[in-house]
Amino acid sequence: MSIIDNITHIFRGEKRSLENAAVPLSSGFISLFGDGMNITPSGEAIGQHNAMRQVSTVYACIRCISESIASLPLELHERTSSGAVKAVGNDLYDLLAISPNPEMSAYNWIESMIASLLLSGNAYSQIQRNGVGQVVGIWPLSPLKTTVVRRDDGKLWVKTSDGVDNGSERYIPMGDVLHFRLFSLDGLVGISPIDVARNQLGLAAAQTKYSSRFFSNGATPSGVLMLKPGSVNTKPEKIQSAKEDIQASVAGINQHKTLVLSGDWDYKSIGVTPDQAQFLESRKMSIQEIAGLYKLSPYKLGLDEKLSGTNATQLNLEFLTNTLHPLLANLEAEIMVKLLPTVGRKANKYFVKFDVSQLLRADTSTQWTNWNLARQMGVASINDVRTAMGMQRINKPECDLLSVPANYMNAEKLLDQSYAGNMDQQNINKNSEGSKR
């Protein structure tokens, strides 16, 4: 058995392969789907496992947020006397930025963690350590098969059936599990957004099902067919024939086509009824409420028709601040507590942070204006600007120097009375020389 086979057997309890059809090839994300559906007042069964399939808006919200966060680099930094630098030489840097385990990329791992978090309110990953306690792997656990318990020893443990035989369970020390959680009343287990909004999601699912039936049933009257005065089509067989002609002409894929019937008939158009218009508005409102559940602006789901380039930058900043930032801080805090040293000489020497610079980028003209201002203030050098813009650095010492305008003065000198007096005298001399001219 190979090393990867051993690791997979110990930390996953299973070996995913094409030969074993009973074990899914996908990551633990698919194993989210389990039992736990509840019937809502609308008659629809909604649970954490089927919410995305029943309500496409839930899928759109979760995908938008999880993909946005997964695309941000998660980097390990080291605090030094000259400032923070990327700890590229640290093994943990590769686990977080490239691949947390042999089966997943960092993108896939973060995406699955955020998706689990937004569905169940909790996301778990088991930490694999070597003999000296160093982190060598991070493996996701299904949140629907995992929970937090307090055992007889008074300590918190994580109980899971993920990766073991049916009916079996295993306990993992809380210190060896990354547990990300949403809003919680006890601080131990997060509350699922799906459970909170179950009735609203059931209504949205019922509306989707109703609209599907509405449009598949093209005979829903957009008008009324009436007999002309003195018509001979009053016989039951004539009326039945007209009814069949209508069904054949406007039902299914033939709906909205021209209706042609034999006999003396008058057709009067009805158009969209007030009830139908109200139904469309209620569907739009349901989408907006679900987007609000995940703190997403409607424009992210394509509902804001008034979006323009002028306010797009501001809306993207709002998306980062209100939607993504709390989740980013959530992940960063848990990773630093569980994966980084908190005692000893290396305590607080390292920290992790998502690089959000890509989301903050403005248009090219604004970027160059901002960098020009940074150069004038002495905040950035030429090479700093070139690096940020994705250009190659210039190997000349002067390109790493900071520069400021010549008329900038140290503020501390303003407190020096002798210096201030000399400056006043110099100004007087300049003014007198100017008046003589």
Order of alpha helices (4+ residues) and beta strands (2+ residues): alpha-beta-beta-alpha-alpha-beta-beta-alpha-alpha-beta-beta-beta-beta-beta-beta-alpha-alpha-beta-alpha-beta-alpha-alpha-alpha-beta-alpha-alpha-alpha-alpha
